[in-house]
């Protein structure tokens, strides 16, 4: 095994490859949904193909983190990847919309572990000062996957079948499983023997599901002030309160209350929630404006998003190298969130002109800013957390990122629909998108204020290497760093 300062490149690639199916699956699927709806014959239920996945992933993320900390992250990551591949195969052979939605929900359960456990595994493999640089490599791969996903999905649907959108995951995942087993070190778990906090997990799942249903259905299926939506919000709040009381008394809480009291974890999670919500204003509504306002084709609109992806890739890698060199990281989320706020204002002001050049400028600035935020805040969280709890810490940040994306997409979508009206003209849709950008601008501005409150802690230059001899189920004898 390599030293902590020079991680095995194949082991690192295996971890990235384990995450890739969950990322690629979403972007590839986007272009296949209309064909799936036509083939399976129930267009009204097609939204559940996405919704079921998102809800299942968000609801199960904290439990995956806890299980990974307890039993060893590599083993649990392999289990979640194997489950994701099984669900992908089931999606590919789905015979109706119900079976597809059920398989997608199972995929979401597995995806809740993939990102969380893989990011925590990077924390095991790479010393704290190096993590921002290596997470920059991850961001570059994901940006590329986001850019090519819609094109790949279109090619598969046009030349093969929508079912290959799901089968595509199988060779990637099988290769990752083999590489994980061969090259990623098995870091011992905590060896905790207390009963898993199933009640806490159920309360998280219930509170999250009720909140997401309210956001998805509010203003669409039901009015925001309706009994159904108010009831869902009240249920979510009641379950959240019950969760707090439960976690204070649980022997091994799925979300340790003391972890949420940690300043870096709490503030970073809040900033990531808002940042991800703002991102959805870009990824969802900019392509719409391009198609409606400038006459761009879906492919052209997707290609223009490469400006944002290129910005993310460039800034993440440059910042990662700078952090490795200087050990300083606090300044970068502040610069990034300031750039994101400027980009949102720019788009809100110039979107009426529907100029592809001005939109490209806004996307580039947004991407440069966004690339300085997410991975750096994750580095800050990992640096402030003991190795034994990296899994639950990553689960916490992943949970809030996912929640921010889901709620952001739902709420901003409702604002867009209300502004555009029932029979929107191109002008009305552009005006609605402008309103979305205006509403989304304070999200990045508030995240900037939150990031300002995060204290910079010196990045550790090294950490104890994993013990080779201890089985994954035993408690390590060395102190976690």
C-alpha positions in Angstrom: 0.0 0.0 0.0 1.2 3.5 -0.8 2.0 6.0 1.9 -0.7 8.5 3.0 1.0 11.3 1.0 1.0 9.2 -2.3 -2.2 7.2 -2.5 -2.4 4.3 -4.9 -3.8 5.8 -8.1 -5.6 2.6 -9.0 -7.3 2.6 -5.5 -8.3 6.2 -6.0 -9.6 5.5 -9.5 -11.6 2.6 -8.1 -13.4 4.9 -5.6 -14.2 7.4 -8.3 -15.4 4.6 -10.6 -17.7 3.4 -7.8 -19.4 6.8 -7.6 -19.6 7.3 -11.4 -22.7 5.1 -12.1 -24.8 7.1 -9.7 -23.8 10.4 -11.3 -23.9 9.3 -14.9 -27.2 7.5 -14.4 -29.0 10.8 -13.7 -27.7 12.7 -16.7 -28.1 9.9 -19.1 -31.6 9.2 -18.0 -32.8 12.8 -18.6 -33.0 12.4 -22.4 -34.6 9.0 -22.1 -37.6 9.9 -20.0 -40.0 10.9 -22.9 -39.3 7.6 -24.7 -39.7 5.6 -21.4 -43.1 7.3 -20.9 -44.2 6.4 -24.4 -43.0 2.9 -24.1 -44.4 2.0 -20.7 -47.6 3.9 -21.4 -48.3 6.0 -18.3 -47.0 9.5 -18.9 -48.7 10.8 -15.7 -46.5 8.7 -13.5 -43.1 9.3 -15.2 -42.1 11.9 -12.7 -41.9 9.2 -10.1 -39.0 7.6 -12.0 -36.9 10.6 -10.7 -38.8 11.4 -7.5 -38.7 7.9 -6.1 -34.9 7.8 -6.6 -34.3 11.2 -5.0 -36.5 10.5 -1.9 -35.0 7.0 -1.3 -31.4 8.4 -1.6 -32.0 11.2 0.8 -33.8 9.1 3.3 -31.2 6.4 3.5 -27.9 8.4 3.3 -27.4 8.9 7.1 -27.8 5.1 7.8 -25.2 4.2 5.1 -22.7 6.5 6.7 -23.2 5.0 10.2 -23.0 1.4 8.9 -19.8 2.2 7.0 -18.2 3.7 10.1 -19.2 0.6 12.2 -18.3 -2.2 9.8 -15.7 -0.8 7.5 -16.3 1.6 4.6 -14.8 -0.5 1.8 -17.0 -3.5 2.5 -20.2 -1.4 2.9 -19.3 0.6 -0.3 -19.0 -2.7 -2.2 -22.4 -3.8 -0.8 -24.1 -0.5 -1.9 -22.5 -0.7 -5.3 -23.6 -4.3 -5.8 -27.1 -3.3 -4.8 -27.0 -0.4 -7.2 -26.0 -2.7 -10.1 -28.8 -5.2 -9.2 -31.3 -2.3 -9.2 -29.9 -1.1 -12.5 -30.5 -4.5 -14.1 -34.0 -4.6 -12.7 -34.7 -1.1 -14.2 -33.5 -2.4 -17.6 -36.0 -5.3 -17.6 -38.9 -3.3 -16.1 -42.2 -4.4 -17.8 -44.3 -1.4 -16.6 -44.0 1.9 -14.9 -44.7 0.5 -11.5 -41.8 -2.0 -11.7 -39.5 0.7 -13.0 -40.4 3.1 -10.2 -39.9 0.4 -7.6 -36.5 -0.5 -9.2 -35.5 3.2 -9.3 -36.4 3.5 -5.6 -34.1 0.5 -4.9 -31.4 2.3 -7.0 -31.9 5.4 -4.8 -31.4 3.4 -1.6 -28.1 2.2 -3.0 -27.1 5.6 -4.3 -27.5 7.0 -0.8 -24.5 4.9 0.2 -22.3 5.3 -3.0 -21.5 9.0 -2.7 -21.3 9.1 1.1 -19.0 6.0 1.5 -16.9 6.8 -1.5 -16.1 10.4 -0.3 -15.4 9.0 3.2 -13.1 6.4 1.6 -11.2 9.2 -0.1 -10.7 10.6 3.4 -9.2 7.2 4.5 -6.9 7.1 1.5 -5.6 10.7 1.3 -4.2 12.9 4.0 -6.2 16.0 4.9 -4.0 18.5 3.2 -4.1 16.6 -0.1 -7.9 16.0 -0.1 -9.0 19.2 -1.9 -6.6 18.4 -4.8 -7.9 14.8 -5.2 -11.5 15.9 -4.8 -10.7 18.3 -7.6 -10.0 15.3 -9.8 -13.4 13.8 -8.7 -15.1 17.1 -9.6 -13.5 17.1 -13.1 -14.6 13.5 -13.8 -18.2 14.4 -12.6 -18.3 17.6 -14.7 -17.3 15.5 -17.7 -20.0 12.9 -16.9 -22.6 15.7 -16.5 -21.6 17.1 -19.9 -21.6 13.9 -21.9 -24.5 12.2 -20.1 -27.4 13.8 -22.1 -25.5 13.1 -25.4 -24.8 9.5 -24.4 -28.5 9.0 -23.4 -29.7 10.4 -26.7 -27.4 8.1 -28.7 -28.5 5.0 -26.7 -32.2 5.9 -27.1 -31.9 6.6 -30.8 -29.7 3.6 -31.7 -30.4 0.9 -29.2 -33.1 1.2 -26.4 -33.8 3.2 -23.3 -33.0 0.1 -21.4 -29.4 0.5 -22.2 -29.4 3.7 -20.1 -29.5 1.4 -17.1 -27.4 -1.5 -18.6 -24.6 1.0 -19.1 -24.0 1.0 -15.3 -23.2 -2.7 -15.2 -19.7 -2.9 -16.9 -18.6 0.3 -15.0 -19.8 -1.0 -11.7 -18.3 -4.5 -12.1 -14.9 -3.0 -12.9 -15.2 -0.8 -9.8 -16.1 -3.8 -7.6 -13.0 -5.7 -8.8 -10.7 -2.7 -8.3 -12.1 -2.0 -4.8 -11.5 -5.5 -3.7 -8.0 -5.6 -5.2 -6.5 -2.2 -4.4 -8.5 -0.3 -1.8 -7.2 -0.9 1.8 -9.8 -2.3 4.3 -9.8 0.2 7.0 -11.2 -1.3 10.3 -14.6 -0.2 11.4 -15.3 1.2 14.9 -16.4 -2.2 16.2 -19.4 -0.5 17.9 -21.7 -3.2 19.4 -24.7 -1.1 20.3 -27.9 -1.8 18.4 -28.2 0.2 15.2 -30.5 3.2 15.5 -33.3 1.8 13.4 -35.8 4.1 15.1 -33.7 7.2 14.2 -33.3 6.0 10.6 -37.1 5.6 10.3 -37.7 9.1 11.7 -35.2 10.6 9.3 -36.8 8.7 6.4 -40.3 9.8 7.4 -39.4 13.4 8.0 -37.5 13.7 4.7 -40.1 11.9 2.7 -43.0 14.1 4.1 -41.0 17.3 3.4 -40.1 16.2 -0.2 -43.6 15.2 -1.0 -44.8 18.6 0.2 -42.2 20.4 -2.0 -43.0 18.2 -5.0 -46.8 18.4 -4.8 -47.1 21.9 -3.4 -48.4 24.3 -6.0 -48.9 21.5 -8.5 -51.1 18.6 -7.4 -52.3 20.5 -4.3 -52.4 24.2 -3.4 -49.7 25.3 -0.9 -52.3 26.2 1.7 -54.3 22.9 1.2 -54.9 20.4 4.0 -52.7 17.9 2.3 -49.6 20.1 2.0 -50.0 21.6 5.5 -50.4 18.1 6.9 -47.3 16.9 5.2 -45.3 19.9 6.5 -46.7 19.4 10.0 -45.8 15.7 9.8 -42.3 16.5 8.7 -41.8 19.0 11.5 -43.2 16.6 14.2 -41.0 13.7 13.0 -38.0 16.1 13.0 -38.6 17.1 16.6 -39.1 13.4 17.6 -35.8 12.7 15.8 -33.9 15.2 18.0 -35.2 13.7 21.2 -34.5 10.2 19.9 -30.9 10.9 18.9 -30.1 12.4 22.3 -30.9 9.2 24.1 -29.8 6.6 21.5 -26.8 4.5 22.4 -25.3 4.9 18.9 -27.4 7.6 17.1 -27.5 7.5 13.3 -27.0 11.3 13.3 -25.0 12.2 16.4 -26.3 15.4 17.9 -22.8 16.4 19.0 -21.6 16.2 15.4 -24.3 18.7 14.3 -23.1 20.9 17.1 -19.7 21.0 15.5 -19.4 24.5 14.0 -17.7 23.4 10.8 -20.1 20.5 10.1 -23.2 22.5 10.8 -22.2 25.6 8.9 -20.8 23.7 5.9 -24.0 21.6 5.7 -26.2 24.7 5.7 -24.0 26.4 3.0 -24.0 23.2 0.9 -27.8 23.0 1.2 -28.2 26.6 -0.2 -25.4 26.2 -2.8 -27.0 23.1 -4.3 -30.4 24.7 -4.4 -28.9 27.6 -6.4 -27.2 25.2 -8.8 -30.6 23.8 -9.8 -31.6 27.3 -11.0 -28.8 27.0 -13.5 -29.0 23.4 -14.6 -32.8 23.3 -14.9 -33.8 26.7 -16.2 -30.9 28.0 -18.3 -31.4 25.1 -20.9 -35.1 26.0 -21.0 -34.4 29.7 -21.7 -31.9 28.7 -24.4 -34.4 26.5 -26.2 -37.4 28.8 -25.8 -35.7 32.2 -26.1 -32.9 31.6 -28.5 -34.2 28.7 -30.5 -31.4 26.4 -29.5 -31.9 22.6 -29.9 -31.8 20.4 -26.8 -28.3 19.3 -27.8 -27.1 22.9 -28.3 -28.6 23.9 -24.9 -26.9 21.0 -23.2 -23.6 21.9 -24.9 -23.7 25.5 -23.7 -23.8 24.2 -20.1 -20.2 23.0 -20.8 -19.2 26.6 -20.0 -20.4 26.1 -16.4 -18.8 22.6 -16.2 -15.5 23.9 -17.6 -15.5 26.6 -14.9 -16.2 24.1 -12.2 -13.4 21.8 -13.4 -10.8 24.6 -13.7 -11.5 26.3 -10.4 -11.7 23.1 -8.4 -8.4 21.9 -9.7 -6.6 25.2 -9.2 -8.0 25.6 -5.7 -7.1 22.0 -4.8 -3.5 22.7 -5.8 -3.4 26.0 -3.9 -4.8 24.4 -0.7 -2.2 21.6 -1.0 0.6 24.3 -1.3 -0.5 26.7 1.3 -2.7 24.7 3.7 -5.3 27.6 3.6 -8.9 27.0 2.4 -11.3 29.4 4.1 -10.9 32.1 1.5 -12.0 30.0 -1.5 -15.7 29.3 -0.6 -16.1 33.0 0.1 -14.7 33.9 -3.3 -16.7 31.2 -4.9 -20.0 32.2 -3.4 -19.4 35.8 -4.2 -18.8 34.8 -7.9 -22.0 32.7 -7.8 -24.0 35.6 -6.5 -22.6 37.9 -9.2 -23.4 35.3 -11.9 -27.0 35.0 -10.7 -27.4 38.8 -10.7 -25.9 38.9 -14.2 -28.3 36.2 -15.5 -31.3 37.9 -13.9 -30.4 41.2 -15.5 -29.4 40.0 -19.0 -31.7 37.0 -19.5 -34.3 39.1 -21.2 -32.0 39.7 -24.1 -31.6 35.9 -24.5 -28.1 36.4 -25.8 -26.1 33.1 -25.9 -23.0 35.1 -25.3 -24.2 36.8 -22.2 -25.6 33.5 -20.9 -22.3 31.8 -21.6 -20.5 34.5 -19.6 -22.9 34.0 -16.6 -22.5 30.2 -16.8 -18.7 30.5 -16.8 -18.6 32.8 -13.8 -21.1 30.6 -11.9 -19.0 27.5 -12.7 -15.8 29.2 -11.5 -17.5 30.1 -8.3 -19.3 26.8 -7.7 -16.0 24.9 -8.1 -14.5 26.7 -5.1 -17.3 25.8 -2.8 -18.5 22.2 -2.6 -15.3 20.2 -2.5 -13.5 22.7 -0.3 -16.3 22.6 2.3 -16.1 18.8 2.3 -12.4 19.1 2.9 -13.1 21.3 5.9 -15.6 18.9 7.3 -13.3 15.9 6.9 -10.4 17.9 8.5 -12.6 18.6 11.6 -13.8 15.0 12.0 -12.1 12.0 13.5 -11.5 9.2 11.0 -13.9 6.9 12.9 -16.8 9.2 12.1 -15.9 10.2 8.5 -18.8 8.1 7.2 -21.5 9.8 9.3 -19.9 13.2 8.7 -20.0 12.7 4.9 -23.5 11.3 5.2 -24.6 14.5 6.9 -23.2 16.8 4.2 -24.4 14.5 1.4 -27.9 14.5 3.0 -28.1 18.3 3.1 -26.7 18.6 -0.4 -29.4 16.2 -1.7 -32.1 17.9 0.3 -31.1 21.3 -1.0 -31.2 20.0 -4.6 -34.6 18.4 -4.2 -36.2 21.2 -2.3 -34.6 23.8 -4.6 -35.8 22.2 -7.7 -39.3 21.8 -6.3 -39.7 25.3 -5.0 -38.0 27.1 -7.9 -40.1 24.9 -10.3 -43.3 26.0 -8.5 -42.2 29.7 -8.8 -41.5 29.2 -12.5 -44.8 27.5 -13.1 -46.8 30.2 -11.2 -45.0 33.0 -13.1 -45.3 31.4 -16.5 -49.0 30.6 -16.3 -51.0 27.8 -17.8 -50.4 28.6 -21.5 -47.0 30.3 -21.5 -45.6 32.1 -24.4 -41.8 32.2 -25.0 -41.8 35.7 -23.5 -43.7 34.5 -20.4 -41.3 31.6 -19.9 -38.2 33.8 -20.2 -39.8 36.2 -17.7 -40.5 33.3 -15.3 -36.9 32.1 -15.6 -35.8 35.7 -14.7 -37.9 35.5 -11.6 -36.3 32.2 -10.7 -32.8 33.8 -10.9 -33.9 36.7 -8.8 -35.3 34.4 -6.1 -32.2 32.1 -6.3 -29.7 35.0 -5.9 -30.2 35.4 -2.2 -29.5 31.7 -1.7 -25.8 32.0 -2.7 -25.6 35.4 -0.8 -26.9 33.8 2.4 -24.5 30.9 1.9 -21.7 33.5 1.6 -22.6 34.8 5.0 -22.7 31.3 6.5 -19.3 30.4 5.0 -17.9 33.6 6.5 -18.7 32.2 9.9 -16.7 29.0 9.3 -13.4 29.0 11.3 -10.3 27.9 9.4 -8.6 24.9 11.1 -5.0 23.9 10.2 -5.0 21.1 7.7 -3.3 18.0 9.1 -0.3 17.0 7.0 -0.6 13.3 7.8 -2.8 10.8 9.5 -2.1 7.3 10.8 -2.2 4.6 8.1 -4.9 1.9 8.3 -3.9 -1.2 10.2 -3.5 -4.1 7.9 -3.9 -6.9 10.3 -7.2 -6.0 12.0 -10.4 -7.4 10.4 -13.0 -4.8 9.4 -15.3 -5.7 12.2 -12.9 -5.0 15.0 -12.2 -1.7 16.7 -8.8 -0.3 15.7 -6.2 -0.1 18.5 -4.5 3.1 17.2 -6.1 6.4 17.9 -8.1 7.9 15.0 -6.8 11.1 13.6 
